[in-house]
Amino acid sequence: MEVATQDPALNAIIGGILLVVFGSLAYGIYASFGPGKKDLRDTIDEHARMHELGIAHGHSPKDKHNPARSLF
């Protein structure tokens, strides 16, 4: 039988990567569902509301045909 050798440096690198990945995942869950969620905004919902009110992207009648205001 062959004896498998393990490199401690490789184990440290893999452990560090796993620590960063799982730490980021845990922080994301905490920020989304924990007390930090009070500071989060739903920017997509805010943008949709602005469209409903007619104030998103400068959709006022004076800017409607102004090529300088066009994004495309």
N, C-alpha and C positions, 0 to 999 in steps of 0.2 A: 504494500500500500504506500501511496505517496502521501507525504505530510503537506498539508496546505499551509503556506505561510501567509500571514496577513501583515500588510504594511500599516503601521500605526499612523503615518501621515495621511494615507488614503482614508482611513477610518475617520480621522479628524476632519478632513475636507468634506466627506459625505455627511458626517454629523453636523457640521456647520451649515451646509446647504439645507439639510432637513430642518434644522432649528430656525433658519430664516423663513422657509416656506410655511412651516406650521405656526410660527410666531406671527407672520403676516396674516394668515388665515384666521387665527384667534383674534387678532386685533380688528380685523374686518368684521367679524361676527359681533364683537363687543361694541364697535362703533355703530353698527347698524341696529342692534337690538338692545343695547345697554343704555346707561344714562347719557352717553354721548350722542344719541340719536336726536336730542332736542336741538342741536346745532345744525343738523343736516337739512337741506332744502331739496325739494323735488323740482329741479329746474325744467324738466320736460313738462310737468303740469303747469308751472308758471308761464312757460312759453305758449302752451295751448290756450291758457286764459287770456294772454295778451292778444292772441289771434282772434279770439272770440270778441274781445273789446275793440279790435281794429287798430291796436297801437303797436303791434309787432312789426319790425322791419321798416318803420316809417310809412305805413300804409295810409297816410292821410292823403286827401285829394290833391293837395298842392305838390306832394312828392311823387305822385303816381306815375307821371310820365317824365320825370327828371332823370336823364341817363347818368348823371353824376351820383345819384343815390342807388343805382342798380348794383346788385351784387354779381350779376351774370351778364 
